[in-house]
């Protein structure tokens, strides 16, 4: 399909894990990237970051360099890279140098780790690695300006700010405890003196109880949380959310129309 459409570059994102993922049909990629690892899909991938790391490392290919994010079990993934004969094992620091903690932000006296900056740094390191493998590329060289401009762009729903009349609405796809903890820290730092309400839906395979704890702590009471149920087979039912954390019975939801979609 990609060949027929004469694309210059294909970025394939693993659907789940890596070892058993369908993207492994591509056996000679130019680069493999594993971003920071958190505890999710634990019923399938394992209940420790080491076990999940083994699954993620399943995308590593012989003769292909592997780049990893800052929060991974390095000893596990590097061992897999060696066993598979990867061309090299790289961190962002290996490619870009020490960032001096540039992803740690302080706003209004509140400190948090900005995952957006972490992801942008990983993307920049990947692009720099690719430019060193010019034999795999059949298009013009990527410049520093290309990298800087491209990695400064934000996808939708990554702390996306929307104004609705005079109301500030933040859209974000944080969906596991580490991401939710970071989102809440960024919200508190950016809007520390504002009243907040949270509209949230869950996937059934996430740690609903842990995320619920973070959300209630962020706004002080379940009455400032609005539950919705997406029209998706993977969506958690509102009844399941309440079962996971009975305090959510005091939240806001519509029994007859549970979805905002």
C-alpha positions in Angstrom: 0.0 0.0 0.0 2.7 2.5 1.0 4.8 1.5 -2.1 1.8 1.9 -4.4 1.2 5.4 -3.0 4.9 6.3 -3.3 5.2 7.7 0.2 8.6 9.1 1.3 8.4 8.0 5.0 6.1 5.7 7.0 5.8 6.1 10.7 4.2 2.9 12.1 2.9 3.1 15.7 2.6 -0.2 17.6 -1.0 -0.9 18.5 -0.4 -2.8 21.8 2.9 -3.9 23.3 5.2 -4.9 20.5 6.3 -8.5 20.5 3.1 -9.8 19.0 2.1 -6.6 17.2 1.1 -6.7 13.5 3.6 -3.9 12.7 6.4 -6.6 12.9 5.5 -7.5 9.3 8.0 -4.6 8.5 11.3 -6.5 9.1 13.8 -3.8 8.1 12.7 -0.4 9.5 15.2 2.5 9.5 14.7 3.1 13.2 12.8 1.6 16.2 11.7 3.9 19.0 10.4 3.0 22.5 9.0 5.9 24.5 8.7 6.1 28.2 6.8 3.1 29.7 4.0 3.2 32.3 1.8 0.5 33.8 -1.1 -0.1 31.4 -2.6 -3.0 29.6 -1.2 -5.0 32.5 -3.6 -7.9 32.0 -2.0 -8.5 28.6 1.5 -7.1 28.8 2.5 -7.8 32.5 2.2 -6.0 35.8 5.7 -4.6 36.0 7.6 -2.1 33.8 10.2 -4.9 33.3 7.6 -7.3 31.9 6.1 -4.6 29.7 9.6 -3.6 28.6 10.2 -7.1 27.3 6.9 -6.9 25.3 7.8 -3.4 23.9 11.3 -4.6 23.0 9.7 -7.1 20.6 9.8 -4.4 17.9 13.6 -4.3 17.9 15.0 -5.6 14.6 18.4 -7.0 13.7 20.7 -4.3 12.1 18.3 -1.5 13.1 19.2 1.2 15.8 16.8 1.4 18.8 16.1 4.8 20.6 14.5 4.7 24.0 12.8 7.4 26.1 13.9 8.4 29.6 11.6 6.2 31.7 12.2 2.7 30.6 13.9 -0.4 32.2 17.2 0.1 30.3 18.7 -3.2 31.5 15.8 -5.2 30.1 15.5 -3.4 26.7 19.3 -3.1 26.2 19.6 -6.9 26.8 16.9 -7.5 24.2 18.7 -5.2 21.8 21.9 -7.1 22.2 20.2 -10.5 21.7 18.4 -9.3 18.6 21.6 -7.8 17.1 20.3 -4.2 17.0 22.7 -1.7 15.3 22.9 0.4 18.4 21.1 1.3 21.7 20.6 5.0 22.1 19.0 7.3 24.6 18.1 10.9 23.9 21.1 12.0 25.9 23.4 10.0 23.5 22.0 12.0 20.6 21.2 15.4 21.9 23.3 15.7 25.0 22.2 16.4 28.6 19.0 18.4 28.6 19.6 19.8 32.1 16.1 18.9 33.2 14.5 21.1 30.5 11.3 19.1 30.7 10.8 20.1 34.4 8.7 23.2 34.5 7.9 25.6 37.3 4.8 27.8 36.9 3.4 29.9 39.8 5.7 28.1 42.2 4.4 24.6 41.1 6.8 22.1 39.6 5.9 19.4 37.1 7.4 17.2 34.4 6.1 18.2 30.9 5.6 15.1 28.9 5.0 17.2 25.8 8.6 18.4 26.0 9.8 14.8 26.7 8.0 13.5 23.7 9.3 16.4 21.5 12.9 15.6 22.6 12.4 11.9 21.8 11.1 12.8 18.3 14.0 15.2 17.8 16.5 12.5 18.7 14.8 10.1 16.4 15.1 12.5 13.5 18.7 13.2 14.2 19.4 9.5 14.2 17.6 9.1 10.9 19.6 11.8 9.2 22.8 9.8 10.1 21.4 6.9 8.1 21.1 8.6 4.8 21.5 5.3 2.9 17.9 4.5 4.0 16.5 7.8 2.8 15.6 8.9 -0.7 14.5 12.4 0.0 16.2 15.7 0.9 18.0 16.0 4.2 16.2 17.0 7.3 17.6 20.3 8.6 17.8 21.6 12.2 15.0 24.0 11.3 12.8 21.2 10.1 13.4 19.3 13.4 12.8 22.4 15.6 9.7 23.5 13.8 8.2 20.0 13.5 8.7 19.0 17.1 7.3 22.3 18.4 3.9 21.4 16.9 1.3 19.8 19.3 -1.2 17.2 18.2 -4.8 17.7 19.2 -5.9 17.0 22.8 -2.4 17.4 24.4 -3.2 20.1 26.9 -5.2 21.8 24.1 -6.7 25.1 25.2 -10.2 26.0 23.9 -12.2 29.1 24.8 -15.9 28.6 25.2 -17.4 32.1 25.8 -15.3 33.1 28.9 -14.7 29.5 30.0 -11.3 27.9 29.5 -11.5 24.3 28.5 -8.5 22.0 28.4 -8.6 18.9 26.3 -6.2 16.1 27.0 -6.0 12.4 26.4 -4.2 11.4 29.6 -5.4 7.8 30.1 -3.2 6.1 32.7 -2.1 7.0 36.2 1.3 8.5 35.3 -0.1 10.6 32.5 -3.1 11.7 34.7 -0.7 12.7 37.5 1.3 14.8 35.1 -1.8 16.4 33.6 -3.2 17.4 37.0 0.2 18.8 38.1 0.2 20.9 34.9 -3.4 22.0 35.5 -2.6 23.1 39.0 0.5 24.9 38.0 -1.2 26.7 35.1 -4.6 27.4 36.7 -3.8 27.2 40.4 -6.3 29.9 41.5 -9.2 28.7 39.3 -12.2 26.5 40.2 -12.1 23.3 38.1 -14.5 20.8 36.9 -13.5 17.6 35.2 -15.4 15.8 32.4 -13.9 12.3 32.1 -14.5 8.9 30.5 -12.4 5.8 31.0 -11.3 2.8 29.0 -12.3 -0.4 30.7 -8.7 -1.8 30.8 -7.2 1.2 32.7 -6.6 1.4 36.4 -9.8 3.2 37.1 -9.4 3.3 40.9 -6.0 4.9 40.7 -7.1 7.5 38.2 -10.2 8.2 40.2 -8.1 8.9 43.3 -6.0 11.4 41.4 -9.1 13.2 40.0 -11.0 13.5 43.3 -7.8 14.8 45.0 -7.4 17.4 42.3 -10.9 18.9 42.6 -11.6 18.1 46.3 -14.9 16.4 45.8 -16.6 13.9 43.3 -19.4 16.5 42.8 -17.0 18.5 40.6 -16.5 15.5 38.3 -18.7 14.6 35.3 -18.7 11.1 34.1 -19.3 10.1 30.5 -19.4 6.8 28.6 -18.0 6.8 25.1 -19.6 4.9 22.3 -16.8 2.4 22.1 -16.5 -1.3 22.9 -13.5 -0.6 25.1 -15.2 2.1 27.1 -15.8 1.6 30.8 -19.4 1.7 31.8 -20.4 4.3 34.3 -21.6 1.5 36.6 -18.1 -0.1 36.4 -16.5 3.3 37.3 -18.7 3.6 40.3 -18.0 0.0 41.3 -14.2 0.7 41.1 -14.6 3.8 43.2 -18.0 4.1 45.0 -17.2 7.7 45.8 -18.0 8.4 42.1 -21.7 7.9 43.0 -21.6 11.5 44.1 -20.3 12.6 40.7 -22.4 14.0 37.9 -23.8 11.7 35.1 -26.9 11.1 33.1 -28.5 7.7 33.5 -30.5 8.0 30.3 -27.8 9.6 28.2 -24.3 8.6 29.4 -22.3 9.8 26.4 -21.4 13.2 25.2 -20.7 11.8 21.7 
